[in-house]
Amino acid sequence: MLLAGCLITGACSDEPIGTSQSPLPCDVERVLADNCRECHSARPRFGAPMPLVGWEDLQRPAVSDPNRRVWELVAERVHDPERPMPPTGVMAPTDVTALDAWAAAGALAGESVCDGATGKPDDAAQSGPASLSCRPDVSVLAFGDGPDERYRIPADQVNHNACFAIRAPWQGDRQVIGMAPVLDDERFVHHIILFATQSPQPEGPFPCDGNLPADAVGIGGWAPGATNLELPPDVGLDVGGDEVWLVLQIHYWNGVGATDALDRSGMALCTTAEPRAQRASVTALGTLNIFVPPRAAATASGRCTPRMQQPVHVLGLTPHMHRSGRTIETIVHRAGGAGRETLLRVDPWDFDRQIQHPSDAVLMPGDVLETTCTWENASSRRIYFGEGTEDEMCFQFVLAYPAGELHNGGLAGDRACID
Ligand code: HEC
């Protein structure tokens, strides 16, 4: 599987993979293959600072703390509620137990090479422009000094957010019908978000930790494990207008301080000037009513009744908070007291992993939507709603069709359902 992944991504190193190291015990081998090597492969990807392939990899000094061994941090991070590994926080309890038992017994090598350690299929095969059924005609890619140059990822910042904006090459009607990630320097691309806005944007690469224009809507993105987005055949996402800017936000993680990191990753879009019958749009749910006292936790909820006149089909949900966020959840209270359902719950919230979560929920007239966020404020400042990194947000961006049905006529016209 590792070799196949390396061929697909073109990221092969000269060293033969996995042959020069001592084997791991078979249960540990399988746990790492299933949960970790999507990123911690022989040539690490998506910001992971080190490989977790053979026994020697786990005995080396850790990148972030050379006084400790990698396996000691492994044992710690699989229990860390704030910064879990794997980053989704989702791992079978029996897999965690297997790693715990191995670490407690001294992290010894295995006796022989294991059979049948397969691991998960590489997601590179299922995402990317080549596996779209539509033909991408617009791409928004990272750039450097010139629009065709690659972007130099700083060597002195482990955690770096960069934004790149292009003026959309259209005027008037336009729909996005599919999109796929384009991954260039896979070692350091941690996640990607794509926004559309009518507010003019800077020309060169610019820092973008939080400060997006208020009218920006998230239209897509990528994080490890995410697949392409293709809208149903009769549906298109409206992004038309005479002056539309597409803003690409890429989060890089250069934990090893590489100085040779040049990148041209981004998103490829299939668009059409002939609108499909069903128009989709993005509506913001949530609340602006946020106050988190110093060194305290807080919860806020926004409840709204969309003005919809017909059933609404949800395609995806993209939650957005800043770094103090802990959980975000959107539930639907069915019309006429017919019960409640969870549309999406993200727990723990991870600012560094903002993606669109696919959905096939159908909302009916009279349904009430409630979005609840929780925060923990570790600082001595008071935190309020705002666009800056120091401020907080509580938005759930809902991609759904028909367009414009989910708003409640309040704030931001037909783009929000916020009381
Ligand atoms: C989706 C990609 C991804 C997966 C899957 C993943 N990691 Fe990571 N890992 C990262 C990234 C990115 C970092 C650097 C950022 C951080 O420390 O949070 C990291 C850092 C680490 C570190 C800290 C290294 C240091 O020197 O500080 C450890 C330990 C770790 N991962 C263990 C694991 C284990 C064990 C698994 C599987 C159970 C796993 N990771 C799965 C991406 C991933």
Boltz pocket constraint, residues with backbone or C-beta under 6 A from the ligand:
constraints:
  - pocket:
      binder: B
      contacts: [[A, 31], [A, 32], [A, 35], [A, 36], [A, 37], [A, 38], [A, 39], [A, 40], [A, 45], [A, 46], [A, 47], [A, 48], [A, 49], [A, 62], [A, 63], [A, 64], [A, 65], [A, 70], [A, 73], [A, 74], [A, 77], [A, 78], [A, 83], [A, 84], [A, 85], [A, 86], [A, 87], [A, 91], [A, 190], [A, 224], [A, 253], [A, 255]]
      max_distance: 6.0
